[in-house]
Amino acid sequence: MLTLKSLVNGVNLTNVAATYYTVPTSTTTRITKATFCNDHTAVVTVTINLVPSGGSAAYGNRITKTKNLSPGETWSCPDVEGHHLEAGGFISMLASVTEKIGCRISGLESV
């Protein structure tokens, strides 16, 4: 069964790598849309990792590294769209400035 879900529902990213979504047990997830908005007066960078179960955010699973978002810019991230995560896998993200990048990611969970 497929369920359309908000995987990350309107959060503000921190400047420390954090897990924002973990795939539930016995489930796979496909990311369908990821949007980021810079609410700061300066450029802020975004880094995204799609991490397999049991792993940690590292260069090998980095999908987007320090993407510059201009002040007021909204960015639909094609880098993660269409990617699959297996059970226990997770989305880890960080911004160069805390609480200035808003994020929403939608996807399909399959049981």
JODAFEN-V602418 format. One record per residue. N is the residue number from 1. SS is DSSP state (helix for helix, strand for strand, loop for the rest). OMEGA is omega in whole degrees, 0 to 359 (NA if undefined). NEAR is the number of other C-alpha atoms within 10 Angstrom. Layout:
N & SS & OMEGA & NEAR
N & SS & OMEGA & NEAR
This chain:
1 & loop & 177 & 7
2 & strand & 177 & 12
3 & strand & 175 & 11
4 & strand & 186 & 14
5 & strand & 165 & 15
6 & strand & 183 & 18
7 & strand & 175 & 23
8 & strand & 191 & 17
9 & strand & 174 & 14
10 & strand & 178 & 14
11 & strand & 172 & 14
12 & strand & 181 & 18
13 & loop & 175 & 23
14 & loop & 180 & 18
15 & loop & 174 & 17
16 & loop & 180 & 13
17 & loop & 181 & 16
18 & strand & 176 & 16
19 & strand & 181 & 16
20 & strand & 176 & 17
21 & strand & 174 & 18
22 & strand & 180 & 20
23 & loop & 180 & 21
24 & loop & 177 & 16
25 & loop & 178 & 11
26 & loop & 182 & 10
27 & loop & 166 & 17
28 & strand & 183 & 18
29 & strand & 173 & 27
30 & strand & 178 & 20
31 & strand & 181 & 20
32 & strand & 182 & 19
33 & strand & 177 & 18
34 & strand & 182 & 20
35 & strand & 181 & 17
36 & strand & 180 & 21
37 & strand & 179 & 20
38 & strand & 181 & 26
39 & loop & 183 & 19
40 & loop & 178 & 17
41 & loop & 180 & 10
42 & loop & 176 & 13
43 & loop & 176 & 17
44 & strand & 179 & 22
45 & strand & 178 & 19
46 & strand & 175 & 21
47 & strand & 184 & 18
48 & strand & 174 & 23
49 & strand & 171 & 24
50 & strand & 194 & 25
51 & strand & 176 & 23
52 & loop & 179 & 19
53 & loop & 179 & 14
54 & loop & 182 & 8
55 & loop & 175 & 12
56 & loop & 180 & 16
57 & loop & 183 & 19
58 & loop & 182 & 11
59 & helix & 183 & 10
60 & helix & 180 & 10
61 & helix & 177 & 15
62 & strand & 181 & 15
63 & strand & 179 & 14
64 & strand & 179 & 18
65 & strand & 175 & 14
66 & strand & 174 & 13
67 & strand & 179 & 16
68 & strand & 172 & 16
69 & strand & 180 & 20
70 & loop & 177 & 17
71 & loop & 179 & 15
72 & loop & 183 & 15
73 & loop & 170 & 15
74 & strand & 185 & 16
75 & strand & 170 & 16
76 & strand & 189 & 15
77 & loop & 178 & 15
78 & loop & 184 & 13
79 & loop & 184 & 12
80 & loop & 184 & 20
81 & loop & 181 & 16
82 & loop & 178 & 13
83 & loop & 178 & 14
84 & strand & 172 & 17
85 & strand & 177 & 21
86 & loop & 179 & 20
87 & loop & 180 & 16
88 & loop & 176 & 18
89 & loop & 183 & 23
90 & strand & 177 & 25
91 & strand & 177 & 22
92 & strand & 181 & 23
93 & strand & 172 & 24
94 & strand & 176 & 23
95 & strand & 180 & 24
96 & loop & 178 & 19
97 & loop & 181 & 18
98 & loop & 172 & 14
99 & loop & 179 & 15
100 & loop & 178 & 22
101 & strand & 174 & 28
102 & strand & 184 & 18
103 & strand & 170 & 21
104 & strand & 178 & 17
105 & strand & 178 & 24
106 & strand & 179 & 19
107 & strand & 179 & 22
108 & strand & 172 & 19
109 & strand & 180 & 22
110 & strand & 180 & 16
111 & loop & NA & 13
